[in-house]
């Protein structure tokens, strides 16, 4: 991703050059019937708005004095392919009065190791996760909440890091790790989160990511959506969208992937053509785009668009 952001036009030829998708399927096993995520030059880390973030010292000082503060963990997918989601989340939290920090490193960005782990590359995953935990540890030790956007990445901090032998430091970070909506819902219950929003003016359909379902993190999304005047969000009763990371991109799994999507998710999306479709998972959004030709958005994007 770091390399591709320097010449995205080259890496995006697979989606545009006739015959490239067919060749990619034969060489890499990626289904020619799938579009691949578009690489871009304006990633979150290359185009960061410094006005939205401050130093770790200032965020720690704010948190220790009881003021509103958080660290925004920007994952590979939302930072590299859908930077708008990361910007939107930062603007929403900033508008609600939170002082923000985000962790980076000189040669790119920190990764939770999820993609390595999903491919059985445990040592590489442990190294990436360990580096991220080390970067977050000073903030977590001072009680600064760690807020993430991609369910599979943020929840890696709450689950897999504890199983990979990273010890007490991983437990300290895990205790502060919250998904975007989990954090807002908690702050709402404590009377700390207030944000004026306009009505959406359309029905809202919500698809929960598998990790959100496994960790009981779908109900906080519905709680947060109550901030939108007159909103009556409908939860799509579905199983996995069928994409499941790289699974749905692979030619060998394409048919199974689409059957999973057609079991409930895609028919529900098609049944309400005027609805706003929400999905926090990168893979879920891509499945909806491929299967129903609809653009699903992260909850952060909707809240940002409705700030009064």
N, C-alpha and C positions, 0 to 999 in steps of 0.2 A: 504493500500500500504506500509506504514512504517513497519507494522508487517510482511507482505508477503515478503518483501525484505530480511528479516532475514532467511527465509526458503522457497525460491521460489519453490523448488522441490515439496513441499507438496501442495502448492496452484495450481501448474500446473498439478496435477494428473488428474484433470477433462478433460484435453485435451488428456491424454495418457492412462488412465486406462480403459479397456473395460467395458462398461456399465455405466461409470461415467457421460457421457453426457446425457444419457437417464434418469438417476436418477436426475441429475440437472434440467432437464426439468420438471419433476414431482414435485420436491420440491421447485424450485426457479422460474419456468416459463421461463427459458432461453432455447432457441431452441437447441435441440441436433444436428441440422444441421449446427450450427455455431461453429467455433472455437472461443475461448475466447483469449483476449490479454495475452501474456506470461509475468508472473512476473519474475523479475530478481534481482540478488543481487548487481550488479554493476550499481545502479541508479546514476543519475547525482550528487545527494547530497552525496552519499557514496564514489564516486570515482572522486570527483571534482579536476580538474587540477588547482592548485593555481596560476600557471604562467599566466593564461588567465584573472585573475580577480584581482582587487585591492580594497582598502577600499572605503567606501562611501565618506569619507572626501576628498580623492584624486580625486575621480570622480567629486565631487561638485566643488572643486578648479579648476579642468581642465575646466569644463563647464563654470564657472564664468569668466574665463580668455579667453574664446573664442576657446579653444582647443576642439578636437573631443572626446566626451565622451558619454556614455549611460549606462543605467541599463538594464540588460537582465532579463526579467521576465520569469523564467522557470516554466511552468505549470506542473500539476500532470501527464498528459499523456506523454508529451515529456521528462520530467525528470525521470519518473518512468518506462515507458514501452519502449520508444524509445530515450534513452539517446543520441544516435548518432546525433539526430537532434539538441539537445541543444549544444553539443560540436561543431558541424559543424557551427552553427550560431555564436558561440563565436569566432571560428577560422577565419571566414570570416570577422567579424567586427574588430578583432584584426589585421588581415592582411591589412585592409584598414586604419589602424592607430588610431582606437578608444580605449580609455581607458574604461574598463568595470568593472561594479560591479553587483552583483546579491544578492537579498534579501533571507535570510534564517531565520529559528528559531531553537532553541535547539532541540525540539522534532519533527523533520521532516522538512516540508517545508510549505510555505504559499500557500493557495488555494483560488481561486476567489469565490468559493461557487456555481459555475455553476451546479454541479451535484446535490447538495441539492435543488437548485431552480427548476431544471427540474423535481424533484420528489415532488414538492409542499411543501418542508420543508423550508419555508421562514425565520423563525427565525434562523435556523442553517446557512442558506446561508448568512444572514445579518451579523452574527457573524464572519464567515470566511472572507467575503468580507471586513468587517470593519477592521479586523486584517491586511489584506493585504494592504488596503488603508493607515492605520497608518504606516506600514513599508515603504511604498513608498513616503509618504508625504514629509519628509525632502528633498528628492531628487527632487521631482516634484516642490517644492517651489523654488528651485534654478534653475529651468529650465532644469533639466537633462531629456532627452528623455527616456521614458519607452518602451522598445521594446519587443514584445511578439511573440510567434510562433504559438500557437493554436488559430485560429480565435474566437472560441466560448469563450475562456477564456480571451483573451486580450480585446475583444469587450464587455465583461461583465463590464470591467472597464470604458468603454465609454458610456454604456447604463444602465444596470440594477442597478449598484451602485447608479446612480442618482435617481432611482425610489424607492430605498429601504430606503430612509430617512437618508442617510449618510452625507448630507449637503455639506458645502463649501469645506471640505477636499476632498470629492469625486470629486467635480467639478475641483479642482486643479489637482488631479491625472489624471482625464479623459482628461484634456487639453494636457497632455504630453504623452498619451498612443498611440502607433503606432504599427501596425503589422510590422514584419520584412521587408517586401517588401515596405510598405508605407514609412518606415524610410529611406531605401536605396534610393528609388525614390526621396524623398524630398531632401536628401543630394546630389544626382546626379544633380538635378536641380539647386542647390546652388553651384555646382562646388566643393563640399567637399569630394565626394566619388569617389575614383579611385582604381581600382583593375584589375590587368592583368589576363585574363582568356584564357584558351585554347578552341578551338572549341569542341563542344559536339560530333560531328561526327555521330549523329543520329537525326531523327525527334524528336520533342518535343511535347507531348500532355499535355494540362493543364486542370484540372478539378477544378472549383472554388467552395469553401465551401459556404453553404447557407448564413452564416454570412458575408462572403466577398462580396457576391452578394448584400445582403441587405444594406451594408454600402458603396457600390461603391468602394470596395477595390480589385477588380480583375484587373482593368487596370494598377495599379502600378506594379503588378506581370509581366505583359507583357512588361512594361517599363524597369524593371530590367533585364529581360531575354535578352534585346537588348545588354547588356554588353558582352554576349557570341558571339564570332565571328561567322558569317554566320548563326546564329540561326534564324529560322523562326517558332516560337512557334504557335501551333494551339490550340485555345480555344474550348473545347468540349461544344457544345451548349446543356446543359442538365439542368434539374431541380434538386431537391434534390437527392442525391445518394440513399436515402432510408434507410440509417442506422440511422441517426438523433439521435446520442447519444445512449441511451439504447433501443430505439424503435425497431430497426432491430434485436436486440439480443433476443427479447421476442418471445416466441413460438406463441403467439396470433397474432403477427404482421409480422411474417417471410414472408409469401406469399406476402403480400402487399409490404413489403420492397423490395423483389426481383423483383416484377413487376415494381416498380419505377426505380430500377437500370437498368432493361432491356429496359426501354423506350428509352434511348439514351446513357447513360454512358457506360455500359458494351459492347454493340455492337461497339461503337467507339474505345474502348480499344482493342477489339479483331481484329478490321479491320487493325490495324497497329502493328503487333507483334514485330517489331524491334524498336518501338519508346520508348523514355524515357517518363514515365508517371509521371506527377507532381500533387500532391494533398497535400495541407497544413493541411487538417483536418484529425485527427486521425481516426475518424469513416469512412471517405471517403476512406482512404487507406485500412482499414480493409474490407470494402465492395468490393473494387476492387480485393483484394487478395482472398476473398471467392468466388466472382462471376466470376472472369476472370482468376484466378490463376496467376496474375501478381503483381509484387512488385512495387507499386507506392512510390515515395519518396517526402519528403519536399523539397521546393526550396532551402533551406539552404544546404541540402546535395549535390545537384547538383553543386551549386556555389563552395562549399568547394572542391569537387572532381576536379573541373576545374581550380583551382588557379594555375597560371603558375609558 
